[in-house]
Amino acid sequence: MIRTRSIATAALTVFFTAACERAEPTAPLASQAALSMAKVGESCSIDIGETQNRPLPALHELEGWLDDAVDAAASTVNCGQIRSLDAKMEALAKALDQNPPNFDAACGISGAIVAQVSALVEGGQLVTPSFPPPFPGGPTNVLSAAEALNERWCMAARGELVGPQM
């Protein structure tokens, strides 16, 4: 239910943002107002959208875990923090969706995601509900998943990882 609502909200956000970007502003203030209107209300979500070259299942799984952690009743993450995570996740998706994937950028960006999620958890703003591991011995919460993926992409950047990296 939460994920369905998030997907619907994200789709509406993309639709309204696209509509606002197509309009020709008559003055800088009109452009700023359109941008502000596109980011009000329930548009606070993490949505990397679809990728062009690779399916990136691990990144989409992390996206879902982040959304679930943010939506948890005890989480007090504000909209600005959610948008910051969303921007980092979108940049990470772009780096990994390149041909070949830009693992150097993915390592740095995912490190920033780990730092932000860790700070939110330590500050008591983000709860980390437990999830079934995606594979035996895999991570069971959003922070451990972000850390594991960061390590994987950094290993790929250093040339230490052979095989699937997503």
C-alpha distance (Angstrom), angle and dihedral (degrees) to the residues before:
residue distance angle dihedral
M1 . . .
I2 3.82 . .
R3 3.80 92.5 .
T4 3.84 92.1 47.1
R5 3.79 90.4 51.4
S6 3.81 90.2 48.0
I7 3.79 91.9 51.0
A8 3.80 92.3 48.7
T9 3.80 91.1 47.0
A10 3.79 91.5 48.8
A11 3.82 91.6 49.3
L12 3.80 91.0 52.0
T13 3.81 90.5 47.3
V14 3.80 91.8 52.4
F15 3.81 90.8 47.4
F16 3.80 94.3 50.5
T17 3.80 93.6 41.3
A18 3.81 90.5 51.5
A19 3.78 90.6 48.1
C20 3.81 91.3 50.9
E21 3.80 92.9 47.4
R22 3.81 92.2 53.6
A23 3.80 93.5 55.3
E24 3.78 114.4 92.8
P25 3.81 107.8 -126.9
T26 3.78 115.9 -135.7
A27 3.81 93.6 -153.0
P28 3.79 137.8 8.7
L29 3.80 90.6 -103.5
A30 3.81 90.8 56.8
S31 3.80 89.6 53.6
Q32 3.80 92.1 49.8
A33 3.81 91.1 47.8
A34 3.81 91.2 51.1
L35 3.81 90.3 50.3
S36 3.80 91.6 48.7
M37 3.80 92.2 48.9
A38 3.80 91.0 51.6
K39 3.81 90.5 56.9
V40 3.79 102.1 47.8
G41 3.78 130.4 105.0
E42 3.77 120.6 0.6
S43 3.80 96.2 -3.8
C44 3.81 89.7 105.7
S45 3.77 103.2 109.8
I46 3.75 141.7 115.4
D47 3.78 110.9 -111.7
I48 3.78 123.7 154.7
G49 3.79 91.8 -179.9
E50 3.77 123.2 -151.4
T51 3.77 122.8 -31.5
Q52 3.79 124.3 -134.4
N53 3.82 105.6 -144.7
R54 3.82 107.4 22.0
P55 3.81 134.8 28.3
L56 3.88 93.7 -134.0
P57 3.83 96.6 -161.0
A58 3.82 94.3 176.6
L59 3.79 91.4 54.6
H60 3.80 92.0 48.0
E61 3.80 89.5 49.2
L62 3.82 90.2 51.9
E63 3.81 88.4 49.0
G64 3.81 90.5 54.4
W65 3.81 92.7 47.0
L66 3.82 90.7 49.7
D67 3.80 91.1 50.3
D68 3.80 91.1 49.1
A69 3.83 92.0 48.3
V70 3.82 91.6 48.1
D71 3.82 90.9 47.9
A72 3.83 93.5 49.2
A73 3.80 112.1 117.8
A74 3.83 94.8 -118.7
S75 3.84 94.8 49.8
T76 3.80 116.3 104.1
V77 3.80 99.4 -176.9
N78 3.80 110.5 149.7
C79 3.78 127.4 -134.7
G80 3.80 94.1 -102.9
Q81 3.80 91.2 55.1
I82 3.81 90.8 48.2
R83 3.81 91.1 50.3
S84 3.80 89.6 49.3
L85 3.81 91.0 53.6
D86 3.81 90.0 45.0
A87 3.82 91.6 53.0
K88 3.80 91.2 49.9
M89 3.81 91.9 47.2
E90 3.82 91.0 49.9
A91 3.82 91.0 49.6
L92 3.80 89.4 48.8
A93 3.80 91.3 50.8
K94 3.82 90.5 51.1
A95 3.80 91.7 50.1
L96 3.81 92.9 49.7
D97 3.81 94.5 41.8
Q98 3.82 92.4 61.0
N99 3.77 120.6 104.2
P100 3.00 103.1 -96.3
P101 3.81 98.6 20.1
N102 3.80 114.9 -111.0
F103 3.80 98.0 -125.1
D104 3.82 93.1 171.1
A105 3.80 89.9 61.2
A106 3.81 91.4 40.1
C107 3.80 90.2 54.3
G108 3.80 92.7 52.3
I109 3.79 96.6 41.9
S110 3.80 94.3 46.0
G111 3.81 88.5 48.5
A112 3.81 88.1 56.9
I113 3.82 89.5 49.9
V114 3.82 90.6 51.4
A115 3.81 90.6 49.4
Q116 3.81 92.8 50.0
V117 3.82 95.2 44.7
S118 3.82 90.4 46.1
A119 3.81 91.5 51.1
L120 3.82 91.2 48.9
V121 3.82 91.3 49.4
E122 3.82 93.3 46.1
G123 3.82 90.0 47.4
G124 3.80 90.7 53.2
Q125 3.82 93.1 -118.5
L126 3.80 96.8 111.4
V127 3.77 123.5 47.0
T128 3.77 119.0 -154.0
P129 3.78 109.1 -141.0
S130 3.79 114.2 -163.8
F131 3.79 118.4 -109.2
P132 3.79 130.5 -170.9
P133 3.81 107.6 -90.9
P134 3.82 112.5 -101.7
F135 3.81 88.2 -132.4
P136 3.83 134.1 7.7
G137 3.80 108.7 -66.7
G138 3.81 91.3 8.8
P139 3.80 127.2 138.5
T140 3.79 118.7 -70.3
N141 3.82 102.7 -163.6
V142 3.78 137.4 39.1
L143 3.81 96.0 -102.1
S144 3.80 94.7 50.2
A145 3.83 89.6 45.7
A146 3.81 91.8 51.5
E147 3.82 90.4 48.0
A148 3.81 93.0 48.4
L149 3.81 92.9 49.0
N150 3.80 91.6 46.0
E151 3.80 90.4 53.3
R152 3.80 91.2 47.7
W153 3.81 93.9 51.2
C154 3.81 92.1 44.5
M155 3.81 90.0 51.3
A156 3.82 88.7 51.2
A157 3.82 89.6 49.9
R158 3.81 89.5 53.7
G159 3.83 90.6 47.7
E160 3.82 91.8 -115.4
L161 3.79 96.8 119.3
V162 3.79 125.1 78.0
G163 3.81 122.4 -172.3
P164 3.81 131.0 21.8
Q165 3.79 112.1 -0.7
M166 3.78 103.0 -176.6
